[in-house]
Amino acid sequence: MTNEELHADFVNSFTELLVSYGKLSNSAERMYINISGQALIDSSDENKKQLEKASNLPIVLEEFIPLFLKLQYIIEEKIETE
């Protein structure tokens, strides 16, 4: 495989990864909204626990963005040097 083919394959895979990340972020936001509504309707301990867990998910997902960018940088460097 040539460097150009490797790079094109990487770009395709990385794009798919970012699309999946976007879908996951969107799902996390919808889940948080649903759980927030449920916690307002029924403020049981279980719903409060779910709301607390759901409120952490967007923060965790945001931490992946720098990792994606670092991964992209490392792979592009490897492709250029080979």
C-alpha positions in Angstrom: 0.0 0.0 0.0 1.3 3.4 -0.9 1.5 6.3 1.6 -1.4 8.0 -0.3 -3.6 4.9 0.0 -2.7 4.6 3.7 -3.5 8.3 4.3 -6.9 7.9 2.4 -7.7 4.9 4.5 -6.8 6.7 7.7 -8.9 9.7 6.7 -11.9 7.5 6.0 -11.5 5.6 9.3 -10.9 8.8 11.3 -14.0 10.4 9.7 -16.1 7.3 10.6 -14.8 7.6 14.2 -15.7 11.3 14.4 -19.2 10.6 13.0 -19.7 7.8 15.6 -18.4 10.2 18.3 -21.0 12.8 17.2 -23.8 10.3 17.3 -22.7 9.2 20.8 -22.5 12.8 22.0 -26.0 13.5 20.7 -27.3 10.3 22.3 -25.7 11.3 25.6 -27.3 14.7 25.5 -30.8 13.2 24.7 -30.3 10.7 27.5 -29.4 13.5 30.0 -32.5 15.5 29.0 -34.7 12.4 29.5 -33.2 11.5 32.9 -33.4 15.2 34.0 -37.1 15.2 33.2 -37.7 11.9 35.0 -35.8 13.2 38.0 -38.1 16.3 38.1 -41.2 14.1 37.9 -40.0 11.5 40.4 -37.1 12.6 42.7 -36.4 9.1 44.1 -32.8 8.2 45.1 -32.5 6.0 42.0 -33.4 8.8 39.6 -31.0 11.1 41.4 -28.2 8.5 41.0 -29.0 8.2 37.3 -29.0 11.9 36.8 -25.6 12.2 38.6 -24.1 9.5 36.3 -25.6 11.0 33.2 -24.3 14.5 34.0 -20.7 13.1 33.9 -21.0 11.5 30.5 -20.8 14.7 28.4 -17.6 15.6 30.4 -16.0 12.2 29.7 -16.9 12.5 26.0 -15.4 15.9 25.7 -12.1 14.5 27.0 -11.9 12.3 23.9 -11.5 15.2 21.5 -7.9 15.9 22.4 -7.2 12.2 22.2 -8.7 12.1 18.7 -6.5 15.0 17.6 -3.4 13.4 19.1 -4.1 10.1 17.4 -4.6 11.9 14.1 -1.2 13.7 14.5 0.7 10.6 15.4 -0.7 8.5 12.5 -0.1 11.3 10.0 3.5 11.6 11.2 3.9 7.8 10.8 2.4 7.8 7.3 4.7 10.7 6.2 7.9 9.0 7.5 7.2 5.6 5.9 
